[in-house]
Amino acid sequence: MNTQPVPPATSSAKQGLTHRKRLMRFGIVVAVGAVLGATSMWAYLKQPTSINTNQLTSRVASKDDGNLVATDEEGVVANVAEKVSPAVVSITTNTTVSSFFGTSSQEAAGSGIIVTTDGYILTNKHVISGANSIHVVTADGTTYSDVQVVGTDPLNDVAYLKLKDAKGLTTATLGDSSTTRVGQVVIAIGNSLGQYQNTVTSGIISGKGRPVSASSDGGQANAESLTDLIQTDAAINPGNSGGPLLNRSGQVIGINTAVAANAQGIGFAIPINATKGTLKSIAAGKGAQRSYLGLNYVPITADAAKRYGLSVKQGAYIIATDDSNPIQAGSPAEKAGMRAKDIITKINGLQVGLQGGVSSLIGEYMPGDTVDITLLRDGKETTTRVTLAAYPQ
C-alpha cells in the first residue's frame, strides 16, 4: 500500500480552497443571469401562496429546533470534543528548503497532545523534523514560542516537546490501545490543513496491527517503516499529524500519523501504549529514553506462517531478512537467551498480534523494567525474563 505521513499543512494545501472560491464566484454570475430573465416568474410569485409564514421567523422555539435533537452517537462525539479539544494544540514550524534556485523558508503545521499540566506534548516526529523554529498554539489562542524538543523515538514516528514556563494546562487522558476493537467508534481531533484548528471527525477502527511504509512525498527513497498501526476511516487531513485518536470516553488511544495515498477513509495512528515507557522515563527525570529488546522479527500473518512453515497464526517470528544473526550482540534479548526461530507469543501476558505488536508492547515499559516473554521454541512453550535497556543513541 502506498502511504504517506499526514503531511504538515503548507501553503500548497490551500489550493483546494482557492478552487472552491472560484466556483462560488461562477455560481453568483449564473444566479444574476437567471434573475434578469425571470420577469414572468416574478409576476407569478406575487400571487398569494399557502406558505406557512410561521416557518420564516428568524428563531425557532427550542422544543421545535431539530438542531437541538441529538442522537446518542452525536452526544458522544460532542462530549469528547468538548472534553479533549482544550488539550489539543496546533504546531507550526519554519524550515529551510533548498532548491535549484537557492534556499527559501517554508512554514508548515501539525497537531499535538498536551499530556502534562506543565507543558509536555506528544506529536509526530515528521511534524517537527528539520524545523528551525517551533511555535505551539493552544485551543484558547495562547502562543508558545519557546518550545524544546525533549527527544524523539528512534523506532517510531513520535516526538516529545516541552513548553517553557507553561503551567495549569488542560491535559488529555491516555487510554489503553491494547484493548481496542475493530468496529469501535473513534474520534480524531487536529489542525486540519493548518487553518482549521481543532477540527473534529469521527469513524471506526477499520483494522489493527497494520504495517505500512510511509513517506512525505509518496516515494520510497525516504520511506519510514511503521508497524502495528491502528487503521481508521475517521477523516485525517494535512495538519492532523500528531493529533489524538480517541475512544468514546475521550481517552487517547493513538496518535494520527499517516494516510493512504489515492484512497479515501484509510488513515493510520500509532498506538498510544508505544509512548508510555518514554513518558515514564521523562517523568522520572531520565530524559526521553526508549526501551528495546534488540532483535529482528516478522509479525506472523497468514502469508508469513505459510512462507516459514509456522504452526501458529499470531505472534512474532524471530528471523533476519539475510543470513545474519537476528539477535543483536549484547542486547537484552541475547542476555535473556532468546534465539533465532523463537516465536514470541506473549509479553507480560498480553498476546502479541491480538493486543499489540512487539515494539508497541515493549514501548509501554521504561529502560530497566523487567518483563516476562512467552516463547514457542521447537513447538514447546517457555517463558524468559528480560530486563529492558535503553535504545542506543
Phi, psi and omega per residue, in radians:
M1 nan 2.318 3.112
N2 -1.495 1.886 -3.115
T3 -2.122 2.823 3.084
Q4 -2.530 2.581 3.056
P5 -0.985 2.583 3.053
V6 -1.048 1.943 -2.994
P7 -1.187 2.499 2.990
P8 -0.997 2.453 -3.082
A9 -1.302 2.044 3.083
T10 -1.893 -3.071 -3.117
S11 -1.058 -0.485 -3.130
S12 -1.176 -0.382 3.139
A13 -1.188 -0.235 -3.093
K14 -1.518 -0.044 -3.093
Q15 -1.080 -0.664 3.139
G16 -1.085 -0.672 3.118
L17 -1.170 -0.690 3.112
T18 -1.064 -0.737 3.135
H19 -1.063 -0.722 -3.139
R20 -1.155 -0.638 3.101
K21 -1.086 -0.691 3.107
R22 -1.097 -0.698 3.129
L23 -1.130 -0.653 3.127
M24 -1.142 -0.692 3.122
R25 -1.138 -0.681 3.108
F26 -1.091 -0.674 3.133
G27 -1.103 -0.619 3.113
I28 -1.148 -0.728 3.130
V29 -1.061 -0.778 3.138
V30 -1.089 -0.725 -3.119
A31 -1.103 -0.714 3.122
V32 -1.092 -0.761 3.114
G33 -1.047 -0.666 -3.131
A34 -1.162 -0.660 3.139
V35 -1.152 -0.714 -3.100
L36 -1.091 -0.466 -3.112
G37 -1.863 0.499 -3.009
A38 -2.183 0.619 -3.096
T39 -1.087 -0.764 -3.095
S40 -1.162 -0.623 3.108
M41 -1.141 -0.674 3.124
W42 -1.101 -0.716 3.114
A43 -1.080 -0.671 3.138
Y44 -1.152 -0.717 -3.079
L45 -1.210 -0.325 3.123
K46 -1.274 -0.197 3.116
Q47 -1.268 2.666 3.113
P48 -0.986 2.489 3.127
T49 -2.194 3.030 3.137
S50 -1.809 0.357 3.136
I51 -1.149 2.341 3.094
N52 -1.356 1.864 -3.065
T53 -1.187 -0.285 3.094
N54 -1.120 -0.435 3.139
Q55 -1.367 -0.159 -3.067
L56 -1.721 0.103 3.090
T57 -1.217 2.686 -3.063
S58 -1.235 -0.431 -3.135
R59 -2.175 2.532 3.095
V60 -1.907 2.428 3.111
A61 -0.980 2.477 -3.058
S62 -0.937 -0.686 -3.099
K63 -1.191 -0.313 -3.122
D64 -1.871 -0.020 -3.051
D65 -1.441 1.908 -3.123
G66 -1.109 -0.405 3.117
N67 -1.180 -0.353 -3.105
L68 -1.650 0.019 3.097
V69 -1.641 1.810 -3.065
A70 -1.822 2.362 3.007
T71 -1.319 2.946 3.111
D72 -1.031 -0.721 -3.108
E73 -1.158 -0.703 3.087
E74 -1.074 -0.710 3.136
G75 -1.085 -0.685 3.131
V76 -1.084 -0.892 -3.099
V77 -1.094 -0.758 -3.138
A78 -1.101 -0.729 -3.135
N79 -1.156 -0.724 3.115
V80 -1.117 -0.768 3.137
A81 -1.055 -0.771 -3.129
E82 -1.146 -0.659 -3.087
K83 -1.280 -0.725 -2.944
V84 -1.728 -0.467 -3.080
S85 -0.887 -0.675 3.122
P86 -1.100 -0.302 -3.132
A87 -1.709 0.063 3.135
V88 -1.834 2.262 -3.084
V89 -2.031 2.763 2.989
S90 -1.719 2.389 -3.126
I91 -2.079 2.136 3.077
T92 -2.007 2.466 -3.115
T93 -2.262 2.764 3.040
N94 -2.173 2.150 -3.129
T95 -2.189 2.770 3.081
T96 -1.712 2.184 -3.096
V97 -1.963 2.266 3.126
S98 -1.752 2.459 3.099
S99 -2.560 -3.100 3.125
F100 -1.037 -0.513 -3.075
F101 -1.580 0.022 3.136
G102 2.104 -2.639 -3.132
T103 -1.939 2.644 3.106
S104 -2.550 2.883 -3.137
S105 -1.737 2.398 -3.139
Q106 -2.285 2.332 3.092
E107 -1.738 2.541 3.114
A108 -2.517 2.903 -3.079
A109 -2.456 2.564 3.069
G110 -2.564 -2.814 -3.086
S111 -2.294 2.937 3.104
G112 -2.702 2.947 -3.080
I113 -2.187 2.134 3.081
I114 -1.335 2.174 -3.096
V115 -2.024 -0.169 3.042
T116 -2.405 2.658 -3.097
T117 -1.148 -0.378 -3.137
D118 -1.698 0.263 2.883
G119 1.765 0.426 2.968
Y120 -1.431 2.402 -3.020
I121 -2.302 2.410 3.003
L122 -1.696 2.428 3.029
T123 -2.712 -3.051 3.063
N124 -1.509 2.581 3.090
K125 -1.105 -0.664 -3.082
H126 -1.264 -0.267 3.098
V127 -1.178 -0.654 -3.046
I128 -1.916 0.080 -3.093
S129 -1.066 2.235 3.079
G130 1.262 0.197 -3.054
A131 -1.296 2.356 2.998
N132 -1.410 -0.555 3.109
S133 -2.567 2.621 -3.129
I134 -2.292 2.277 3.067
H135 -2.147 2.449 3.136
V136 -2.108 2.269 3.113
V137 -2.040 2.132 3.132
T138 -1.411 2.997 -3.075
A139 -1.084 -0.476 -3.137
D140 -1.546 0.090 3.065
G141 1.664 -0.036 3.110
T142 -1.215 2.298 -3.122
T143 -1.895 2.309 3.067
Y144 -1.969 2.133 -3.129
S145 -1.788 -0.293 3.109
D146 -1.718 1.590 -3.052
V147 -2.112 2.170 -3.126
Q148 -1.782 2.358 2.980
V149 -1.483 1.825 -3.096
V150 -1.218 -0.640 -3.137
G151 3.075 2.930 3.067
T152 -2.272 2.682 3.137
D153 -1.437 2.101 -3.135
P154 -1.224 -0.257 -3.085
L155 -1.947 0.016 -3.049
N156 -2.679 2.888 -3.113
D157 -1.525 1.115 -3.090
V158 -2.308 2.403 3.054
A159 -2.267 2.659 -3.113
Y160 -2.104 2.132 -3.097
L161 -1.996 2.801 3.068
K162 -2.398 2.247 3.071
L163 -1.551 2.213 -3.129
K164 -1.248 2.371 3.051
D165 1.092 0.363 3.085
A166 -1.405 2.567 3.073
K167 -2.762 2.668 3.083
G168 1.188 0.414 -3.115
L169 -1.369 2.640 3.045
T170 -1.347 2.316 -3.088
T171 -1.958 2.736 3.039
A172 -1.578 2.635 3.093
T173 -1.616 2.230 3.128
L174 -1.473 2.290 3.131
G175 -1.665 -2.769 -3.103
D176 -2.103 1.842 -3.094
S177 -1.316 -0.195 -3.118
S178 -1.302 -0.328 -3.097
T179 -1.832 0.165 3.129
T180 -1.148 2.719 -3.051
R181 -2.258 2.501 3.013
V182 -1.138 2.308 -3.073
G183 1.675 -0.189 3.140
Q184 -1.168 2.407 3.114
V185 -1.253 2.341 3.122
V186 -2.348 2.772 3.140
I187 -2.245 2.392 3.087
A188 -2.012 2.462 3.084
I189 -2.282 2.369 3.127
G190 -3.019 3.059 -3.074
N191 -1.559 1.251 -3.017
S192 -1.010 2.275 3.121
L193 1.033 0.187 -3.117
G194 1.245 0.154 -3.089
Q195 -2.162 -0.516 -3.027
Y196 -1.923 1.467 -3.070
Q197 -1.082 2.427 3.090
N198 0.963 0.797 2.996
T199 -1.249 2.356 -3.087
V200 -1.929 2.253 3.022
T201 -2.292 2.819 -3.135
S202 -2.437 2.810 3.135
G203 -3.085 -2.575 3.130
I204 -2.320 2.915 2.947
I205 -1.379 2.094 -3.078
S206 -1.629 -0.342 -3.135
G207 -3.029 2.887 -3.138
K208 -2.328 2.784 3.064
G209 1.154 0.537 -3.075
R210 -1.396 2.261 2.974
P211 -1.649 2.357 3.108
V212 -2.420 2.774 3.005
S213 -1.991 1.984 -2.991
A214 -2.026 2.430 3.058
S215 -2.496 2.674 -3.079
S216 -1.219 -0.517 -3.078
D217 -1.818 0.094 3.133
G218 1.438 -0.093 3.120
G219 -1.603 -3.134 -3.093
Q220 -1.835 -0.158 -3.056
A221 -1.055 -0.758 -3.111
N222 -1.990 0.490 -3.074
A223 -1.231 2.523 3.089
E224 -1.965 2.271 3.133
S225 -1.482 2.139 3.126
L226 -2.083 2.464 -3.106
T227 -2.192 2.854 3.017
D228 1.037 0.647 -3.115
L229 -1.477 2.659 3.015
I230 -1.544 2.196 3.094
Q231 -1.648 2.383 -3.133
T232 -2.460 2.685 3.046
D233 -1.774 0.111 2.992
A234 -1.121 2.320 -3.056
A235 -1.060 2.197 3.083
I236 -2.179 2.146 -3.019
N237 -2.113 2.937 3.031
P238 -0.904 2.303 -3.075
G239 1.744 -0.305 3.114
N240 -1.380 -0.273 -3.112
S241 -0.910 2.300 3.110
G242 1.580 -0.154 3.110
G243 -1.416 2.935 -3.056
P244 -1.493 2.556 2.849
L245 -1.822 2.194 -2.928
L246 -2.100 2.632 3.003
N247 -1.567 -3.111 -3.061
R248 -1.148 -0.307 3.114
S249 -1.594 0.014 -3.137
G250 1.419 0.309 3.101
Q251 -1.602 2.444 3.134
V252 -1.302 2.127 3.094
I253 -1.980 -0.141 3.128
G254 -2.858 2.871 3.055
I255 -1.984 2.017 -3.101
N256 -1.084 2.295 -2.992
T257 -2.463 -0.477 -3.032
A258 -2.641 2.732 3.039
V259 -2.292 2.692 3.073
A260 -1.393 2.230 3.122
A261 -1.194 2.535 3.093
N262 1.025 0.619 3.112
A263 -2.522 2.902 3.091
Q264 -2.173 2.425 3.061
G265 1.250 0.454 3.071
I266 -2.217 1.627 3.104
G267 -2.097 2.889 -3.060
F268 -2.383 2.569 3.125
A269 -2.345 2.526 3.083
I270 -1.382 2.246 3.118
P271 -0.995 2.338 -3.060
I272 -1.126 -0.492 -3.132
N273 -1.043 -0.460 -3.117
A274 -1.163 -0.251 -3.104
T275 -1.759 -0.199 -2.932
K276 -1.208 -0.655 3.136
G277 -1.100 -0.746 3.125
T278 -1.171 -0.662 3.091
L279 -1.109 -0.660 3.077
K280 -1.118 -0.697 3.125
S281 -1.093 -0.737 3.101
I282 -1.116 -0.765 -3.128
A283 -1.112 -0.519 -3.140
A284 -1.455 0.023 3.122
G285 1.376 0.335 -3.098
K286 -1.794 0.090 -3.125
G287 1.435 -3.100 -3.074
A288 -1.478 1.297 3.118
Q289 -1.607 2.465 -3.122
R290 -2.023 2.196 3.124
S291 -1.355 2.687 3.141
Y292 -2.650 2.841 3.081
L293 -1.688 -0.749 -3.131
G294 1.580 0.944 3.111
L295 -2.648 2.801 3.054
N296 -1.827 2.445 -3.110
Y297 -2.666 2.895 3.001
V298 -2.147 2.332 3.051
P299 -1.094 2.424 -3.101
I300 -1.454 2.029 3.015
T301 -2.057 3.121 3.103
A302 -1.049 -0.727 3.128
D303 -1.146 -0.768 -3.136
A304 -1.133 -0.702 3.128
A305 -1.078 -0.703 3.123
K306 -1.207 -0.750 -3.085
R307 -1.107 -0.709 -3.065
Y308 -1.758 0.059 3.104
G309 1.154 0.750 -3.088
L310 -1.591 2.635 -3.093
S311 -1.647 -0.057 -3.108
V312 -2.032 2.782 -3.086
K313 -1.867 -0.132 -3.135
Q314 -2.419 2.752 3.125
G315 2.170 -2.857 3.121
A316 -2.345 2.220 -3.087
Y317 -1.703 2.078 -3.091
I318 -1.379 1.888 -3.120
I319 -2.781 2.571 3.080
A320 -1.624 2.688 3.119
T321 -1.365 -0.188 3.064
D322 -2.200 -2.746 -3.087
D323 -1.576 0.126 -3.113
S324 -1.343 2.928 3.094
N325 -1.326 2.152 -3.112
P326 -1.276 -0.176 3.107
I327 -1.707 2.082 -3.095
Q328 -1.272 2.407 -3.133
A329 -1.081 2.331 3.105
G330 1.334 0.067 -3.087
S331 -1.406 2.867 3.056
P332 -0.993 -0.637 3.138
A333 -1.106 -0.744 3.134
E334 -1.144 -0.760 -3.122
K335 -1.110 -0.465 -3.140
A336 -1.547 -0.002 3.091
G337 1.427 0.322 3.106
M338 -1.267 2.604 -3.007
R339 -2.283 2.833 2.988
A340 -1.058 2.485 3.114
K341 1.321 0.074 2.918
D342 -1.195 2.631 3.051
I343 -1.999 2.060 3.106
I344 -1.433 2.081 -3.107
T345 -1.872 -0.531 -3.123
K346 -2.521 2.591 2.999
I347 -2.227 1.993 -3.050
N348 0.879 0.716 3.059
G349 1.508 -0.175 3.119
L350 -1.561 2.364 -3.060
Q351 -1.319 2.165 3.114
V352 -1.217 2.254 -3.090
G353 1.784 -1.018 -3.118
L354 -1.284 -0.687 -3.068
Q355 -1.972 0.145 3.087
G356 2.488 2.744 3.070
G357 -1.403 2.956 -3.110
V358 -0.994 -0.835 -3.088
S359 -1.066 -0.763 -3.129
S360 -1.183 -0.729 -3.116
L361 -1.187 -0.662 3.077
I362 -1.235 -0.541 -3.141
G363 -1.125 -0.236 3.091
E364 -1.258 -0.308 -3.013
Y365 -1.978 2.654 3.137
M366 -1.661 2.753 3.102
P367 -0.941 2.407 -3.085
G368 1.742 -0.365 3.083
D369 -1.226 2.661 3.100
T370 -1.948 2.330 3.133
V371 -2.235 2.641 3.056
D372 -1.669 2.220 -3.130
I373 -2.031 2.149 3.123
T374 -1.594 2.264 -3.078
L375 -2.169 2.660 2.867
L376 -1.839 2.089 -3.132
R377 -2.257 2.033 -3.100
D378 0.955 0.672 3.079
G379 1.434 -0.035 -3.126
K380 -1.987 2.480 -3.130
E381 -1.484 2.357 3.101
T382 -2.483 2.756 3.138
T383 -2.175 2.352 3.094
T384 -2.207 2.563 3.132
R385 -1.758 2.267 -3.054
V386 -2.119 2.255 3.002
T387 -1.655 2.036 -3.035
L388 -1.291 2.682 3.103
A389 -2.202 2.905 3.113
A390 -1.344 2.410 3.103
Y391 -1.059 2.267 -3.101
P392 -1.054 2.295 -3.139
Q393 -1.469 nan nan
